[in-house]
């Protein structure tokens, strides 16, 4: 038999029974590999959303995805089926080379009716699954709230670009894709049937094929014109052709006319093809129309704009781009919330006095002498207590303690199941279920041994101040990445107590009750047969999962972006509650500058709280005017609460969000320049200071929380602060604060130094510290003794309208893991001193006796002395030395009351020593 130019389809072997068996087997495999796991995941998610009370989020997302799947899949199936059925209609099929109908082609044609449905179903399934990813885009399009502001070019509300353009882009892109796919599949069918004949000497289409494919070309060209008009032209407002984000001179005066011309050519091409169908001359019309569309598009959207940019704009770029640069600056400021920044000018050259230091005592009392890393290491060594506890992070916060506004550092003692000595199902999921308590320390208090003073410590937590932890168990935290089962026959480990163990039973509201069916479903979901077979589970057992607080918030509120730093709050009732800042974002704000991930708009619109014991998730709307959160509130009514309903003890601990502040501070270094000429030339561009790039690792080491009294303000407050230096310069240019307290929450203020004054910046102060011979000598001496010297982060502390710099110096013994605070470096203007305490350093720097701010912990037991007549022991000598050292430290700190107490103790020790020494 002669070989055919067509592909031979080998018929399947076996009878109808074999084919039915194969189909059943394929169905079972599909059910086992895809449908069944999806149903198990669906059930597990449904249980969890019902538990936390967020069923509306789950149902809304699920229904939208299901509708999109069936609508898009159904439309795709219908369009492909119609086109394939049109293509396979007809009777005559001939071999284009022999004029005969080959046998294998007849076999393929017999199979075409049976292949149409599977092919259409496969592509419909792919389209439906792909469409489900756009569920939020569709809901925002249907519920979008207006921004109340318009773009400067087309004068449309910003909501048009944020909600409508993405939806139009998806719809038109989908229809174009289905049209192209229909043309390819139909063309293949026509090729097999012989309605399309290869060039011999020229390409030939049968009238039916020409008409059908011509209609598809018309549809494609019309869709292309619509896409240009409603998507690509509006998207010029995100262009990066010019020296900024947004429509530039070239975009509006060259590329936009090119797009208009391309759309017109597409419509004219569609009309020409339609005329070709009528005249039965589709073959020359359709290719020419497509070629013309591509050629005009390339010339009008790429070549011509490039020529205009190079020959017209570049020689006089600032003049041409000036009005569009104004649009960019204004849009960026509004989109990132830096248009409302208040600027205040400082003289900067004021020499501080001791009186200024005393007038700002709340600031001095809250200077943070403990860096997070050294403190985290110290907490780990002193307070982890057992190997399976971990401190993950240290958070800044503020509390009123004994009538004083104090900045503190707080860390949760979480359970790390990977460190449990015996890893078993019972230990991992039934017995070791929760962390225990917190460690809380003031930022500025140090013991005589150089260790932090702990206000809350130990197991169970013990407090030395008026902050009590009544519910210390942490079932939901940053390390709780695995599920836990409570209410079982196994006792839950609560905390160690000496050589014994204290057990507890979970009494919280969280957890999915484990009926037998739920046990089976969740055992499959978590891949744990022991969950199903364990005899330790009872009718009262509940399973807690999605316990990581970030993961929990992400699952409950999938339409929000979360801040990278959750922090723990101790409420007035002694309970532990996590707070997470959540953002609404978009990459569709016209003309606005974008972050590296494309975000052009960001608002901290929601504050999320998660109870560390009960797992309760609550979302509070913090920015009710944000159009994005108003849109989400329309989509998910009743899910988010007004901020006024947040308990007062939690509202007092709201912080300005860190991720947003970092973005705003970074952008403000450039966008504080409002004049186009100044902005274009970067005449006054700032930068975040850098001292040790290798150590800083792309972060801002000078951005930190401080309790201080701002210039011209009456009271100290909790602020988020960062300094700025001029670009490629080391002197200080300004500093920016985000206010956190009361009615001032959320306000951004920038304090600017005069350009003609030299205000030393962090790098210059660091160089002065390094050049100080006394400091260098002491550090070298420590290094030679084998100890590791750890230089803390340099603190920039605004005082009145000037600055002081503070740097803690830690010492870690060779082979040790506990850093001890040994010295404090203080600098002001061109003076640098180093002392044992901050007070001593301030006294050396400004004169006088100072006032104690770094409190030396004296809460220790009275010395135990040997009885009279006993021999002098090493214990007595050590007590003498320790008492003398404390007296000298108090003297240097100017704490004369403590100095007197220690000298009295020293006198008592010497008198007892005289009595215990035998006479000669």
Secondary structure, DSSP 8 states (H G I E B T S, - for coil): ----SS-------S-HHHHHHHHHHHHHHHIIIIIHHHHHHHHHHHHHHHHHT-HHHHHHHHHHHHHHHHHHHHHHHHHHHHHHHHHH--S----TTTSS--HHHHHHHHHHHHHHHHHHHHHHHHHHHHHHTTHHHHHHHHH----S-B-TTT--BHHIIIIIHHHHHHHHHHHHHHHHHHHHHHHHHHHHHTSEE--SSS-EE-HHHHHHHHHHHHHHHHHHHHHIIIIITGGGGG--SSSSSS--HHIIIIIHHHHHHHHHHHHHHHHHHHHHHHTT-HHHHHHHHHHHHHHHHHIIIIIHHHHHIIIIIGGGHHHHHHHHHHHHHHHHHHHTT-TT-EEEEE-------HHHHHHTHHHHHT-----HHHHHHHHHHHH--STTEEE---EEEEEEETTEEEEEEEEEEEE-GGG-SS--HHIIIII---EE-EEEEEEEEEETTS-EEEEEETTTTEESSS---SB-EESSBSS--S-EEESSSS-EEEEEETTEEEEE---SS--EE--HHHHHHHHHHHT-HHHHH-SS--TT-EEE-S-BHHHHHHHHTTTSEE-S--EEEE-TTSBEEEEEEEEEEES--TT----TT---EEEEEEEEEEETTT--EEEEES-TT-HHHHHHHHHTTTTEEEGGGS-HHHHTT----HHHHHHHHHHHHHHT--SHHHHHHTTT-EEE--S-HHHHTTS-TT-EEEEEE-TT-SSEEEEEEEEEEETT--SEEEEEEEE-SGGGTT-EEEEEE-TTS----HHHHHHHHHH-HHHHHHHHHHHHTT-EEEEEEEEEEEETTEEEEEEEEEEE-TT----EEEEEEEEETTEEEEESSHHHHHHHHH-S-----S-EE----------TT----HHHHHHHHHHHHHHHHHHHTT-HHHHHHHHHHHHHHHHHHHHHS---
